[in-house]
Amino acid sequence: MDNTEAFSSTRWFVRRDLDGFFGLALDNLIQILVIVSLTQGVLQFPAHLVYGRILPSIALSLVVGNFYYGWLAYQQGKREQRDDITALPYGINTVSLFAYIFLVMLPVRLEALATGASSEQAAELAWQAGLVACLGSGLIELGGAWVANRLRQFTPRAALLSTLAGIALTFISIGFLLRTYAHPIVGLVPLGVILLTYFGQVKFLLPGTRITIPGGLLAVLLGIALAWTTGLASWDSTQFTTATAPIGFYLPQLWLGDLWQERVAILSYFSVILPMGLFNLVGSLQNLESAEAAGDHYPAAPCLAVNGIGTIVAALFGSCFPTTIYIGHPGWKEMGARVGYSLLNGVVMGLICLTGTVGLLTFFVPIDSGMAIVLWIGIVIVSQSFTATPPHHAAAVVVGLLPGIAGWGALIAKNALRVAGLGTPEQPFTPELVPGFELSDIYITGAFALEQGVIFSAMILAAMTVHIIEREFGKAALWSLVAAVLAWVGLLHSYRWTVGDTAIELGWGVGISWSVGYALLALLLFYAQWQKLKIGN
C-alpha cells in the first residue's frame, strides 16, 4: 500500500468515536466536578480563583494532551497502514488530584489560618503550593521519560501499586462510600449501574433499539434524576444566580510569580511531589504497555515527555492538577473509538472550562450523581494492586496499604477535633491531646508519623516486604537505609504541632528516632543476608 492509500485508510473521525468520547468526556467531567467541589468546599477557594485561574489552565492542558495523542494515533496509523488504531486516553490524574488537595494544599491552608491569615489569603497560599506541586510532578515526568523503564525495574511492582491503592482505598473509595450511604437513595443505584457495566459487562440499551447507553452516562443521568426527585438537589434562585455568575470567557494566564513566591513548597512537600511524579511516570508507562498488548504500539519517550509537558503547562498557567495517560485504552479500543474521540474530548472539555459553565453543570449535576464512577476508579486501583502483582506478593501489597489507611485516620481524627472546636488560636492542638487518645488504645502519634511522607512510607515498606518474601534480605536492608536517610532529614515521619494541624518538619536530624529504628532494622536484614550466605539457605 502506498502513502496515499495509507492516508485514506486512517480517518480523523469514525462513528464509534462518539461512544469513546462520551466515556472519556464523562470521566474528565467528573474530575472537573470533583475539583470544583473540593476546591470550593474543602479548600474554600473563591470563585475567581477556581474559574479564572484553575479551570482555564485545565482547558489548556487537556487540549495539549488530547490533540497530541490524537495526532500521534493518526500518524501511527498512516505509518502502519492501519485504520483501527486507537488514541491513548488522556485527562486529569485522579490520584494526584486527591493527593495534592489533601496532602499539600489543605495542610498549607490550615497552617496559614492557624497563623492568623484570612480565608482568602490562606486560599492564595494553598493554590500557590498546589502550582509548585503540579510543576514538580510535571518536571519529574518529563525528566524521567527516558529512564522510566529503569525506574520500573528498580522498584517492585507491588510497592508502586499498593502505594496508589492505599490512597485510592482511603482518600477516594472510603470517602465516597460514606457519602453513598449518607444518601443511599441517590447513591446506590448509580453505583449499581457502574458495577454492572464495568464488572458485570452488562449493556444498557435504549428502549426499542439496539443502541447502547454508556454505563457512566446512565449512572450520572439516574443520579441526577434521583437527586432532584428526592430533594437532595433543589431549585434555589440564589444558588442558580451564583452558578451562572462565572459564565464568560477566561483566557489562561501565566503565573510565574506565584510559582516563585511559594517555591519552598517543593521542599516542604517533596515527600508527596516526588512519589506522585514517579507514580504518574510509571503508571503512564504501564498504560503504554497495556495499549501495546491491545495491538497499538506507541513510542514511550515522546508519549511520556508530552505527558509531563501537559502537567507543566497546567502548572504554569494556573492549575494545581497533573494530567496523565489514562488507564483503559483496551476498553476504548474494544468500544470502537479511534482518533476523533480524543480530539473531541479536548475541544468540549476545553470549552466547558474556558467559558465558566462548569458552575452551571455543578448546579444541575450534584457530585453524588457522579461519585460512583470515582468510587469505581478507587476500587479498580486497589484490585489491580493485587491482580497485577505476583500472588505470593499479596502480603507486601497489604503492608503497602497500611500507611495510607493510617494517614487517612490521622486526617479524620484531626477533622473530628476541629469539629469539636479545637484547632483555633484559643484552643490549639497540643501534645496534651495524645494521652487521651492512648487511653482509648489509639496511638495517634504513630498515625501522625505515618501521615508525613505517607507515599514514601508505603512504597518503602512494601518494597522491603517484597524483597523479604523473595529472601533478598540485602536489598530489603538497602530500602530500610533509604528510609533512615529520609527520616533523618524530615522527609519521612517527622512532624511538628501547629495551631490546627500536624505538619511536616524538615531539618537535619529531626527524625532521629525513626531514622535509628530503620538503621537497626537494616542491620537485622543485613544479618539475615549474611546468615543466608553463610549456611546457604
C-alpha positions as CSV (number, residue, x, y, z in Angstrom):
1,M,0.0,0.0,0.0
2,D,1.4,3.4,-0.9
3,N,1.3,6.5,1.2
4,T,-1.8,7.8,-0.4
5,E,-3.7,4.6,0.4
6,A,-2.4,4.7,3.9
7,F,-3.5,8.3,4.3
8,S,-7.0,7.4,3.1
9,S,-7.3,4.4,5.4
10,T,-6.6,6.4,8.5
11,R,-9.5,8.7,9.4
12,W,-9.7,11.5,11.9
13,F,-13.2,10.5,13.0
14,V,-15.4,7.4,12.8
15,R,-18.9,6.9,14.2
16,R,-17.8,4.9,17.2
17,D,-15.6,7.8,18.3
18,L,-18.8,9.2,19.8
19,D,-19.1,6.3,22.2
20,G,-15.5,6.8,23.2
21,F,-16.0,10.5,23.6
22,F,-18.9,10.0,26.0
23,G,-16.9,7.7,28.1
24,L,-13.7,9.8,28.2
25,A,-15.5,13.2,28.5
26,L,-17.7,11.9,31.3
27,D,-14.5,10.7,33.1
28,N,-12.9,14.1,32.6
29,L,-16.1,15.9,33.6
30,I,-16.3,14.0,36.9
31,Q,-12.7,15.0,37.7
32,I,-13.6,18.7,36.9
33,L,-16.7,18.5,39.1
34,V,-14.6,17.0,41.9
35,I,-12.0,19.7,41.5
36,V,-14.7,22.4,41.7
37,S,-16.4,20.8,44.6
38,L,-13.3,20.1,46.7
39,T,-11.5,23.4,46.0
40,Q,-14.6,25.4,46.9
41,G,-15.8,23.1,49.6
42,V,-12.7,21.7,51.3
43,L,-10.2,24.4,50.4
44,Q,-12.7,27.3,50.4
45,F,-11.2,28.8,47.2
46,P,-13.1,31.8,46.0
47,A,-14.9,31.6,42.6
48,H,-12.4,33.8,40.8
49,L,-9.6,31.5,41.8
50,V,-11.4,28.4,40.5
51,Y,-13.0,29.8,37.3
52,G,-10.4,32.5,36.4
53,R,-7.2,30.6,37.0
54,I,-7.5,26.8,37.6
55,L,-10.1,25.9,35.0
56,P,-8.7,27.8,32.1
57,S,-5.3,26.1,32.7
58,I,-7.0,22.7,32.9
59,A,-8.5,23.5,29.5
60,L,-5.1,24.3,28.0
61,S,-3.5,21.1,29.4
62,L,-6.4,18.9,28.2
63,V,-6.2,20.5,24.7
64,V,-2.4,20.0,24.6
65,G,-2.6,16.3,25.6
66,N,-5.7,15.2,23.7
67,F,-4.6,16.8,20.5
68,Y,-1.1,15.4,20.7
69,Y,-2.3,11.8,21.4
70,G,-4.9,12.1,18.7
71,W,-2.4,13.4,16.2
72,L,0.1,10.7,17.2
73,A,-2.5,8.0,16.6
74,Y,-3.3,9.4,13.2
75,Q,0.4,9.4,12.2
76,Q,1.0,6.0,13.7
77,G,-2.0,4.6,11.7
78,K,-0.5,6.1,8.5
79,R,2.9,4.6,9.1
80,E,1.5,1.2,10.0
81,Q,-1.2,1.4,7.2
82,R,-4.0,0.7,9.6
83,D,-7.4,2.1,10.2
84,D,-8.1,0.5,13.6
85,I,-5.5,2.3,15.8
86,T,-6.9,4.0,19.0
87,A,-5.5,7.1,20.5
88,L,-4.3,7.0,24.1
89,P,-6.9,8.3,26.5
90,Y,-5.7,11.4,28.5
91,G,-7.0,13.5,31.3
92,I,-6.6,14.8,34.8
93,N,-4.8,12.4,37.2
94,T,-7.3,11.3,39.8
95,V,-4.8,10.1,42.4
96,S,-2.7,13.3,42.2
97,L,-5.9,15.3,42.4
98,F,-6.7,13.9,45.8
99,A,-3.1,13.7,46.9
100,Y,-2.4,17.4,46.2
101,I,-5.7,18.6,47.7
102,F,-5.4,16.6,50.9
103,L,-1.7,16.2,51.4
104,V,-0.4,19.6,50.1
105,M,-3.0,22.3,49.7
106,L,-5.2,21.5,52.7
107,P,-2.2,21.5,55.1
108,V,-0.9,24.8,53.7
109,R,-4.4,26.3,54.1
110,L,-4.8,25.1,57.7
111,E,-1.4,26.2,58.7
112,A,-2.0,29.7,57.2
113,L,-5.3,30.0,59.0
114,A,-3.6,28.9,62.2
115,T,-1.1,31.7,61.9
116,G,-3.9,34.3,61.5
117,A,-4.2,34.6,57.8
118,S,-7.7,35.4,56.3
119,S,-9.6,32.7,54.4
120,E,-8.7,34.4,51.1
121,Q,-5.0,34.7,52.0
122,A,-4.9,31.0,53.0
123,A,-6.6,30.0,49.7
124,E,-4.0,32.0,47.8
125,L,-1.1,30.3,49.6
126,A,-2.7,26.9,49.2
127,W,-3.2,27.5,45.4
128,Q,0.4,28.6,45.1
129,A,1.6,25.5,46.9
130,G,-0.5,23.4,44.5
131,L,1.1,25.0,41.5
132,V,4.5,24.2,42.8
133,A,3.5,20.6,43.5
134,C,2.0,20.3,40.0
135,L,5.1,21.8,38.4
136,G,7.3,19.4,40.3
137,S,5.3,16.4,39.2
138,G,5.5,17.5,35.6
139,L,9.3,18.1,35.7
140,I,9.7,14.6,37.2
141,E,7.6,13.1,34.5
142,L,9.4,15.0,31.7
143,G,12.8,14.2,33.1
144,G,12.0,10.6,33.7
145,A,10.6,9.9,30.3
146,W,13.8,8.4,29.0
147,V,14.6,6.4,32.2
148,A,11.1,5.1,33.0
149,N,11.9,1.5,32.2
150,R,14.9,1.5,34.6
151,L,12.7,3.1,37.4
152,R,10.2,0.4,36.9
153,Q,12.8,-2.3,37.1
154,F,14.3,-0.8,40.3
155,T,11.1,-0.7,42.3
156,P,8.9,-3.8,42.8
157,R,5.5,-3.5,41.2
158,A,3.8,-4.4,44.5
159,A,5.5,-1.4,46.1
160,L,4.2,1.0,43.4
161,L,0.7,-0.3,43.1
162,S,0.0,-0.8,46.8
163,T,1.0,2.8,47.4
164,L,-1.5,4.0,45.0
165,A,-4.0,1.5,46.4
166,G,-3.6,2.9,49.9
167,I,-4.6,6.4,48.7
168,A,-7.4,5.0,46.5
169,L,-8.8,2.9,49.3
170,T,-8.9,5.8,51.8
171,F,-9.0,9.2,50.3
172,I,-11.0,8.1,47.2
173,S,-13.1,5.0,47.9
174,I,-14.0,5.2,51.6
175,G,-14.9,8.9,51.4
176,F,-17.3,8.4,48.5
177,L,-18.6,5.2,50.0
178,L,-19.6,7.1,53.2
179,R,-21.3,9.7,51.0
180,T,-23.1,7.0,49.1
181,Y,-24.6,5.6,52.3
182,A,-25.3,9.1,53.7
183,H,-27.6,9.5,50.6
184,P,-28.5,5.9,49.7
185,I,-31.5,6.5,47.5
186,V,-29.4,8.7,45.3
187,G,-26.0,6.9,45.6
188,L,-26.7,3.2,45.4
189,V,-28.5,3.0,42.0
190,P,-25.7,4.8,40.1
191,L,-23.2,2.6,41.9
192,G,-25.1,-0.5,40.8
193,V,-25.1,0.7,37.2
194,I,-21.3,1.2,37.3
195,L,-20.7,-2.2,38.9
196,L,-23.0,-3.9,36.3
197,T,-21.3,-2.1,33.4
198,Y,-17.7,-2.4,34.3
199,F,-17.6,-5.6,36.3
200,G,-20.7,-7.4,35.1
201,Q,-20.2,-6.5,31.4
202,V,-23.9,-5.6,31.2
203,K,-25.0,-3.4,28.3
204,F,-27.9,-1.0,28.8
205,L,-29.9,-0.4,25.6
206,L,-32.3,2.4,24.7
207,P,-35.8,1.0,24.8
208,G,-36.9,-0.4,21.5
209,T,-33.4,-0.1,20.0
210,R,-30.1,-1.8,19.9
211,I,-28.3,1.5,20.8
212,T,-26.0,1.0,23.9
213,I,-26.1,3.7,26.5
214,P,-22.6,4.2,28.1
215,G,-22.8,3.0,31.6
216,G,-21.1,6.0,33.1
217,L,-23.6,8.4,31.3
218,L,-26.5,6.3,32.5
219,A,-25.2,6.3,36.1
220,V,-24.9,10.1,36.1
221,L,-28.4,10.6,34.5
222,L,-30.0,8.4,37.0
223,G,-28.1,10.1,39.8
224,I,-29.3,13.5,38.6
225,A,-32.9,12.3,38.4
226,L,-32.8,10.8,41.8
227,A,-31.1,13.8,43.4
228,W,-33.7,16.2,42.0
229,T,-36.6,13.9,42.7
230,T,-35.6,13.2,46.3
231,G,-34.8,16.9,47.1
232,L,-31.1,16.3,47.6
233,A,-30.8,18.8,44.8
234,S,-33.4,21.5,44.6
235,W,-34.1,24.8,42.8
236,D,-32.6,27.8,44.5
237,S,-32.7,31.0,42.6
238,T,-29.8,32.4,44.7
239,Q,-27.6,29.4,44.0
240,F,-28.6,29.4,40.4
241,T,-27.5,33.0,40.1
242,T,-24.2,32.2,41.8
243,A,-23.7,29.2,39.4
244,T,-24.3,31.4,36.3
245,A,-22.3,34.3,37.6
246,P,-18.9,32.9,36.4
247,I,-20.2,32.3,32.9
248,G,-18.0,34.2,30.5
249,F,-14.7,33.6,28.7
250,Y,-11.5,33.2,30.5
251,L,-8.1,33.1,28.8
252,P,-5.3,31.2,30.5
253,Q,-2.6,33.4,32.0
254,L,1.0,32.7,33.1
255,W,1.5,32.7,36.9
256,L,5.3,32.5,37.1
257,G,5.4,35.0,40.0
258,D,3.1,32.9,42.2
259,L,5.1,29.8,41.4
260,W,8.3,31.6,42.5
261,Q,6.7,33.0,45.6
262,E,5.8,29.6,47.0
263,R,8.8,27.7,45.7
264,V,9.7,26.5,49.2
265,A,6.7,24.2,48.9
266,I,8.7,21.9,46.6
267,L,10.9,21.1,49.6
268,S,8.2,21.0,52.2
269,Y,6.1,18.6,50.2
270,F,8.9,16.8,48.4
271,S,7.7,13.6,50.1
272,V,4.4,13.9,48.2
273,I,5.6,15.5,45.0
274,L,8.4,13.1,44.1
275,P,6.4,9.9,44.6
276,M,3.4,11.3,42.7
277,G,5.7,12.3,39.8
278,L,7.3,8.9,39.8
279,F,3.9,7.1,40.0
280,N,2.5,9.2,37.2
281,L,5.5,8.3,35.1
282,V,5.5,4.6,35.8
283,G,1.7,4.4,35.6
284,S,1.8,6.0,32.2
285,L,4.5,3.6,31.1
286,Q,2.2,0.7,32.2
287,N,-0.7,2.2,30.2
288,L,1.6,2.3,27.2
289,E,2.3,-1.4,27.7
290,S,-1.5,-2.1,28.1
291,A,-2.1,-0.3,24.8
292,E,0.6,-2.4,23.1
293,A,-1.0,-5.6,24.4
294,A,-4.2,-4.4,22.8
295,G,-2.4,-4.0,19.4
296,D,-1.4,-0.3,19.4
297,H,2.4,0.4,19.8
298,Y,3.4,3.9,20.8
299,P,6.9,5.2,21.4
300,A,7.5,5.5,25.1
301,A,9.8,8.5,25.4
302,P,7.8,11.1,23.4
303,C,4.5,9.9,24.9
304,L,5.8,10.2,28.5
305,A,7.5,13.5,27.7
306,V,4.3,15.1,26.4
307,N,2.6,13.7,29.5
308,G,5.0,15.7,31.6
309,I,4.7,18.8,29.3
310,G,0.9,18.7,29.7
311,T,1.3,18.8,33.5
312,I,4.0,21.6,33.3
313,V,1.6,23.7,31.1
314,A,-1.1,23.2,33.7
315,A,1.1,24.5,36.5
316,L,2.5,27.5,34.6
317,F,-1.0,28.7,33.6
318,G,-2.7,28.2,37.0
319,S,-3.8,24.6,37.6
320,C,-2.7,22.5,40.6
321,F,-3.6,19.2,39.0
322,P,-1.4,17.0,36.9
323,T,-2.6,15.3,33.7
324,T,-1.8,11.8,32.6
325,I,-2.3,9.0,30.1
326,Y,-5.4,7.3,31.4
327,I,-5.9,3.6,32.2
328,G,-8.4,1.7,30.0
329,H,-7.0,2.1,26.4
330,P,-8.1,-1.5,25.6
331,G,-11.7,-0.7,26.6
332,W,-11.9,2.3,24.3
333,K,-10.4,0.3,21.5
334,E,-12.9,-2.5,22.0
335,M,-15.6,0.1,22.0
336,G,-14.5,1.1,18.5
337,A,-13.1,4.5,19.3
338,R,-10.2,5.6,17.1
339,V,-8.7,9.1,16.8
340,G,-11.6,11.5,16.9
341,Y,-12.7,10.7,20.4
342,S,-9.5,12.2,21.8
343,L,-9.7,15.4,19.8
344,L,-13.4,15.9,20.5
345,N,-12.8,15.4,24.2
346,G,-10.1,18.1,24.2
347,V,-12.4,20.6,22.4
348,V,-15.5,20.0,24.5
349,M,-13.7,19.9,27.9
350,G,-11.7,22.9,26.9
351,L,-14.8,25.0,26.0
352,I,-16.5,24.0,29.3
353,C,-13.5,25.1,31.3
354,L,-12.9,28.3,29.4
355,T,-16.5,29.5,29.5
356,G,-17.1,29.1,33.2
357,T,-20.1,26.8,32.5
358,V,-18.7,24.2,34.9
359,G,-20.6,26.1,37.7
360,L,-23.8,25.7,35.9
361,L,-23.1,21.9,35.5
362,T,-22.3,21.6,39.2
363,F,-25.7,23.2,40.0
364,F,-27.7,20.7,37.9
365,V,-25.3,17.8,38.4
366,P,-24.7,17.2,42.1
367,I,-21.5,15.4,42.9
368,D,-23.5,12.5,44.3
369,S,-24.7,11.6,40.9
370,G,-21.2,11.0,39.6
371,M,-19.3,9.8,42.6
372,A,-20.0,6.2,41.7
373,I,-17.5,6.5,38.9
374,V,-14.8,7.9,41.1
375,L,-15.6,5.2,43.7
376,W,-15.2,2.6,40.9
377,I,-11.8,4.1,40.0
378,G,-10.7,3.6,43.6
379,I,-11.9,0.0,43.6
380,V,-10.1,-0.7,40.3
381,I,-6.8,0.8,41.6
382,V,-7.0,-1.3,44.8
383,S,-7.9,-4.5,43.0
384,Q,-5.2,-4.1,40.4
385,S,-2.6,-3.8,43.1
386,F,-3.4,-7.5,43.9
387,T,-4.2,-8.8,40.4
388,A,-1.2,-7.2,38.6
389,T,1.4,-8.4,41.1
390,P,2.6,-12.0,41.7
391,P,0.2,-13.8,44.1
392,H,2.9,-14.5,46.6
393,H,3.5,-10.7,46.9
394,A,-0.1,-10.2,48.3
395,A,1.3,-9.7,51.8
396,A,3.5,-6.9,50.5
397,V,0.5,-5.2,48.9
398,V,-1.3,-5.3,52.2
399,V,1.7,-3.8,54.0
400,G,1.7,-1.0,51.4
401,L,-1.9,-0.3,52.1
402,L,-1.4,0.3,55.8
403,P,0.4,3.8,55.8
404,G,-2.4,5.2,53.6
405,I,-5.0,4.0,56.0
406,A,-3.1,5.4,58.9
407,G,-2.7,8.8,57.1
408,W,-6.4,8.9,56.4
409,G,-7.1,8.0,60.0
410,A,-4.9,10.9,61.2
411,L,-6.9,13.3,58.9
412,I,-10.2,12.1,60.2
413,A,-9.0,12.4,63.8
414,K,-7.9,16.0,63.3
415,N,-11.1,16.9,61.4
416,A,-13.0,15.5,64.4
417,L,-11.0,17.7,66.8
418,R,-11.7,20.7,64.6
419,V,-15.4,19.9,64.6
420,A,-15.3,19.8,68.4
421,G,-13.9,23.3,68.4
422,L,-10.2,22.7,68.8
423,G,-7.5,23.8,66.4
424,T,-8.1,27.5,67.0
425,P,-5.8,30.1,68.4
426,E,-7.8,30.0,71.6
427,Q,-7.7,26.1,71.7
428,P,-4.8,24.9,69.6
429,F,-3.7,21.4,69.0
430,T,-1.0,20.4,71.6
431,P,0.8,17.2,72.7
432,E,-1.5,17.1,75.7
433,L,-4.2,15.6,73.4
434,V,-2.1,12.5,73.0
435,P,-2.7,10.7,76.3
436,G,-6.5,11.0,75.8
437,F,-6.1,9.0,72.5
438,E,-3.8,6.5,74.1
439,L,-6.3,5.8,76.9
440,S,-8.6,4.6,74.1
441,D,-5.7,2.4,72.7
442,I,-5.3,4.8,69.8
443,Y,-1.6,5.6,69.4
444,I,-2.3,8.7,67.4
445,T,1.3,9.9,67.2
446,G,2.0,6.8,65.1
447,A,-0.7,7.9,62.7
448,F,0.7,11.4,62.6
449,A,4.2,10.0,61.8
450,L,2.9,7.8,59.0
451,E,0.9,10.7,57.6
452,Q,4.1,12.6,56.9
453,G,5.6,11.1,53.7
454,V,2.8,8.5,53.5
455,I,3.6,7.7,49.9
456,F,7.3,7.1,50.7
457,S,6.3,5.0,53.7
458,A,4.0,2.8,51.8
459,M,6.5,2.3,48.9
460,I,9.4,1.5,51.1
461,L,7.6,-0.9,53.4
462,A,6.0,-2.7,50.5
463,A,9.4,-2.9,48.7
464,M,11.1,-4.3,51.8
465,T,8.4,-6.9,52.2
466,V,8.7,-8.0,48.6
467,H,12.4,-8.5,49.0
468,I,11.9,-10.3,52.3
469,I,9.4,-12.7,50.6
470,E,12.0,-13.3,47.8
471,R,14.7,-13.8,50.5
472,E,16.6,-10.9,49.1
473,F,17.4,-9.5,52.6
474,G,20.3,-7.3,51.4
475,K,18.0,-5.4,49.0
476,A,15.4,-5.1,51.8
477,A,18.1,-3.6,54.0
478,L,19.0,-1.0,51.4
479,W,15.4,0.1,51.3
480,S,15.5,0.4,55.1
481,L,18.6,2.6,54.8
482,V,16.8,4.8,52.3
483,A,14.0,5.2,54.8
484,A,16.6,6.0,57.6
485,V,18.1,8.8,55.5
486,L,14.7,10.3,54.5
487,A,13.6,10.2,58.2
488,W,16.8,11.8,59.3
489,V,16.2,14.9,57.2
490,G,12.5,15.0,57.9
491,L,11.1,13.8,54.6
492,L,9.6,10.8,56.4
493,H,7.6,10.7,59.6
494,S,8.8,13.9,61.3
495,Y,6.1,16.4,62.2
496,R,5.5,19.5,64.3
497,W,2.5,20.7,66.1
498,T,0.7,23.8,64.7
499,V,-2.4,25.5,65.9
500,G,-4.8,23.4,63.9
501,D,-2.7,20.6,62.4
502,T,0.4,18.5,62.5
503,A,2.8,19.5,59.6
504,I,5.9,18.0,58.2
505,E,9.2,19.2,59.8
506,L,12.3,19.3,57.8
507,G,15.8,19.6,59.2
508,W,19.0,17.8,60.0
509,G,18.3,15.0,62.5
510,V,14.7,16.0,63.2
511,G,13.5,12.4,62.6
512,I,16.3,10.7,64.7
513,S,14.1,8.2,66.4
514,W,12.6,6.8,63.2
515,S,16.0,7.0,61.5
516,V,17.7,5.0,64.2
517,G,14.8,2.5,64.1
518,Y,15.2,2.0,60.3
519,A,19.0,1.7,60.7
520,L,18.6,-1.0,63.3
521,L,16.2,-2.8,61.0
522,A,18.7,-2.6,58.2
523,L,21.3,-4.2,60.4
524,L,18.9,-7.0,61.2
525,L,18.2,-7.5,57.5
526,F,21.9,-7.5,56.6
527,Y,22.5,-10.1,59.4
528,A,19.8,-12.2,57.7
529,Q,21.5,-11.9,54.4
530,W,24.9,-12.8,56.0
531,Q,23.4,-15.8,57.7
532,K,21.7,-16.9,54.4
533,L,25.0,-16.8,52.6
534,K,26.9,-18.5,55.5
535,I,24.7,-21.5,55.8
536,G,23.3,-21.5,52.3
537,N,19.6,-21.4,52.9
